[in-house]
Amino acid sequence: MRLGIVGAGQSACTLATELIRGNFDGEILVFNGEPHRPYQRPPLSKSWLKMPADTNILLLLPEPIENHASIQWIGEWVKLIKPDSGEIYTEQATYRVDQIVLATGTRARRLTIKGLPPETGHVIRTLGDAERLRQHIDDAKNITIIGAGFLAFELAATLDHPDRIIRIVAKANRLLPQVSLKTADRLVGSSPASTLVDVKIESFDTVNKSLITNHGPVPADLVIIAAGAIPNTEIAERCGLGTAEGIATDEFMQTPHPKVSAIGEVSLHHQPHLGRSERVESISEANDSATTCAKRLLGHSEPFGAIPWFWSDQGQLKLQIAGLCARSDDETCLISTDADSVVIRHCGDRVTAVEAINAPKEFMAARRLFERGTVSLSALIKVGSVFDLLQSSRS
């Protein structure tokens, strides 16, 4: 088999690794349009911004995998695929394969702000974005981050410095809407950034170096837009296999076309933990969907059944989330001390997610419990600890 993987991020590299370790009988073409070897993205908004500019520490693949004889790295962007013929088109050439896997990931959402100079406005999604941002950090005294999610607060913690003022401004009426109010309050309260919600940005004043908003001017000699991500579905859309919402697949990561699969953050498929189809942006989704796809391509299919999990490092606080809840789900605080906290998200008595701050044992126990099936809120409250509930269920 000749396999073409479009993309070279986390899911693409996991797929290639699993195939090679599974003794894949064929050739793997990996299309990587970026001018870098495959790299990890999460560190770009965390520790890497503060470290010496060594891209080697970001590398995704060990050398035996990256240099494996089965893999051909093609340093070109894919423009078009023709599933029926198995053709993959770049600007320079056309490649013919037996199977195509779309692992195109997401890109940073950009905002158009009238008057904002290119050298002042930044996003951070790729290594190129991070390298560009690093060049401007040292001279910045007023950094304004636009966004309400994890990325905004990770950047604030990473860029914290006695000589800087960091502000987070958000269009929404609350910060960190992905998590419970209790968890959000703790993270926001520990952030070095001042925050402002319900913000409408009108323009940028280049003379006074400030964003003009409905709350008045916000000083900013450096602006970072952390307003979410957009799935790269254009290639799939051109051949009728995707929409702006994602690329629909079955539980084996197969699209409706027998020659095309989709994995990672672009894949819109059934999430057993949720009981519905949803596109999930996380490292766990990238790895688990790629593993599911690899098993099918190797001839021993297993449906996707993974439990989503997430993490966010924000200064001294490490947030870890097991499961995935609706934003409207209820919240119950299970543990709250000066050192750590655990908040349970639930729908009635059914636990949908566990949010753990500086409580890795609770997080790992939650993952194990979710893997076993439904978790009961009343049982958790009775025991008082996710870890203790796991231990008691083993005895």
C-alpha positions, -999 to +999 in steps of 0.1 A: +000+000+000+011+035-007-003+059+019-004+097+017-006+117+050-015+153+045-001+172+075+029+166+098+016+175+133+008+154+163-018+131+147+002+126+115+033+116+134+014+093+158-001+076+128+032+071+111+048+058+143+020+033+149+021+021+114+059+015+115+057-002+148+029-023+135+051-035+105+031-016+079+038-031+045+041-002+022+053+033+016+043+064+037+043+098+021+040+127+046+033+161+032+048+189+055+045+224+041+062+240+070+100+246+068+106+226+100+109+190+110+077+178+128+074+196+162+053+198+193+029+227+195+018+229+232+052+241+245+051+271+221+028+291+245+045+277+276+081+270+285+096+273+250+090+311+249+112+316+279+140+292+269+169+295+245+157+292+209+165+255+204+139+239+181+154+204+187+137+201+221+103+204+203+109+176+179+080+151+178+097+120+164+127+100+175+153+097+147+146+060+140+110+068+132+116+101+113+144+085+092+127+052+087+130+038+052+092+035+048+087+073+052+092+098+024+090+134+037+076+159+011+082+195+020+053+209+001+018+222+009-010+201-006-035+221-027-059+195-039-068+158-036-088+136-060-100+107-039-113+085-068-079+084-085-059+087-052-041+118-065-025+144-042-015+177-058+011+202-046+024+233-064+053+213-078+040+178-085+012+152-084+015+120-063-006+089-066-014+069-035-038+041-025-051+058+007-052+094+018-053+105+055-061+141+062-043+153+093-045+190+085-051+203+120-062+238+128-049+274+123-050+304+146-081+326+143-070+361+132-088+393+139-089+424+117-082+454+138-081+487+120-048+505+124-029+475+140+006+474+125+018+439+114+048+441+137+025+448+167-001+421+162+007+384+167-009+350+169+007+318+182+000+285+166+030+275+146+067+275+153+070+304+129+045+324+149+064+317+181+098+326+167+083+359+154+068+366+188+101+360+206+117+387+185+094+413+199+089+402+236+119+419+252+109+454+240+073+450+251+062+468+283+025+466+278+012+433+264-024+429+257-038+394+250-071+391+232-090+360+242-108+342+270-094+307+269-065+286+281-040+300+255-045+336+268-038+326+304-009+303+295+007+332+276+001+356+305+018+332+329+047+326+305+053+363+297+050+375+333+079+398+342+084+426+368+090+451+340+058+443+321+021+449+324+000+421+310-037+425+302-063+400+290-093+414+272-122+392+261-152+397+239-173+373+260-189+381+294-168+355+313-133+341+312-123+305+307-157+293+297-144+258+290-143+251+328-165+256+358-168+289+375-150+276+405-120+265+385-120+296+364-121+319+394-090+301+408-071+304+376-080+340+369-073+350+405-038+335+402-030+350+368-005+379+366-027+396+341-054+421+347-086+412+329-115+429+311-146+412+297-174+424+273-148+442+253-155+455+218-123+465+200-128+494+176-093+502+163-056+506+173-041+540+181-005+539+167+004+572+183-005+562+218+001+525+213-033+514+226-064+495+216-095+517+214-124+498+230-158+504+244-141+505+278-117+532+267-081+529+255-061+497+265-023+503+264-006+478+241+028+480+224+024+442+217-009+425+209-014+388+209-046+374+194-056+342+212-091+339+200-094+303+191-086+281+161-102+272+128-101+237+114-082+233+081-109+216+061-105+234+028-089+204+010-117+181+021-144+207+012-131+209-023-140+173-029-172+172-009-158+155+022-158+183+047-174+215+059-162+245+079-172+225+110-149+195+104-144+164+083-171+138+092-158+102+098-171+070+112-157+054+144-127+041+125-117+076+112-130+067+077-148+094+057-176+084+033-150+079+006-133+045+009-099+060+001-099+089+025-096+091+063-093+121+087-077+123+121-068+148+148-084+181+153-102+182+119-120+148+125-157+151+134-168+118+147-188+100+174-174+106+209-186+077+231-180+096+263-204+123+250-228+101+231-227+124+201-204+135+173-180+163+181-147+177+169-122+179+198-090+199+200-065+181+222-034+161+222-053+131+234-077+134+204-048+136+180-031+105+194-062+084+199-078+091+166-045+084+148-041+051+167-076+041+157-068+049+121-036+030+122-052-001+135-077-001+107-050+004+081-030-025+096-060-048+093-073-051+129-099-024+133-111-012+167-137+016+170-127+049+187-135+046+224-111+070+241-119+093+269-109+129+262-085+146+284-068+181+285-042+201+304-031+237+308+000+249+326-005+284+340+023+295+362+023+274+394-011+259+386-015+228+364-050+222+353-058+187+342-093+177+329-106+141+324-137+138+303-156+164+284-187+182+295-212+207+281-207+242+293-241+241+309-233+211+330-236+215+368-205+218+390-197+205+425-165+212+443-151+180+457-117+193+471-106+228+478-074+236+496-047+263+493-026+237+474-051+220+451-087+217+440-110+192+423-143+202+407-168+177+393-189+185+363-221+165+360-255+161+344-277+149+372-258+121+390-237+113+359-202+127+361-191+142+327-157+157+336-133+161+365-113+194+367-082+189+388-057+217+397-024+205+411-040+172+418-026+146+393-036+116+413-072+127+412-069+134+374-054+100+366-080+082+388-108+100+369-094+088+336-093+052+349-129+054+363-142+069+330-126+040+311-146+016+332-179+033+325-203+057+341-191+076+372-216+086+399-216+120+416-232+107+447-205+079+450-178+105+447-193+128+473-197+099+497-160+089+494-147+125+490-120+117+466-117+104+430-086+085+439-103+069+469-133+059+448-110+042+423-092+024+451-124+012+467-137-001+434-106-023+431-110-039+465 
